[in-house]
Amino acid sequence: GAGVSQSPSNKVTEKGKDVELRCDPISGHTALYWYRQRLGQGLEFLIYFQGNSAPDKSGLPSDRFSAERTGESVSTLTIQRTQQEDSAVYLCASSLGQDSPLHFGNGTRLTVT
Amino acid sequence: DQQVKQNSPSLSVQEGRISILNCDYTNSMFDYFLWYKKYPAEGPTFLISISSIKDKNEDGRFTVFLNKSAKHLSLHIVPSQPGDSAVYFCAARSGGSNYKLTFGKGTLLTVNP
């Protein structure tokens, strides 16, 4: 596709359940990022993948959060045992390299009830 | 501690007039600044950036000004158009971790016809 694709666009889940969010980056983009935006807040960095290097996970808020990326393609963000404070829009972005502008997807709006 | 601050949650201007969006930062290690624009239900899109070695960067109707001594930057849009109505995010990064953007909370710009 032409842009970064994220699925699902909306997800409602019960507290305590696990969720998986998917991101398809722009083809050829080696860098992939996950951010989240909670209500009334700015975007928070979660994790960064660059090629085959070890990801930078320093932004993940707890060990309930994990992410994987297969080569330079799809990434999955997993949140285990979801809590209400996990409710946010989760945004994926990709770029040609770490110095290139980020191209964001439309996000997944996660609501934990 | 919020390192990038956008103190105006909203701004309303008339079509054809100038829009000035402000951003302050506290981290003196930031050396590159970006503005992103976000429409509802879409991801942010890159608008314009500026390196700390410059004090001005212009791209069409958009100009970003940087005052390093005041740790302040601003985005000028002139003339403003109704299609510019969106949330504008200021973001910054430092050389040591230039893929971890720190975002402000955003300013909602409304351009009235």
Interface residues (C-beta under 8 A of the other chain):
Chain A: V4 A31 Y33 Y35 G40 Q41 G42 L43 E44 F45 Y48 Q50 D56 S58 G59 L91 A93 Q98 D99 P101 L102 H103 F104 G105 N106 G107
Chain B: Q2 V4 L34 Y36 A41 E42 G43 P44 T45 F46 S49 F89 A91 S97 N98 Y99 K100 L101 T102 F103 G104 K105 G106
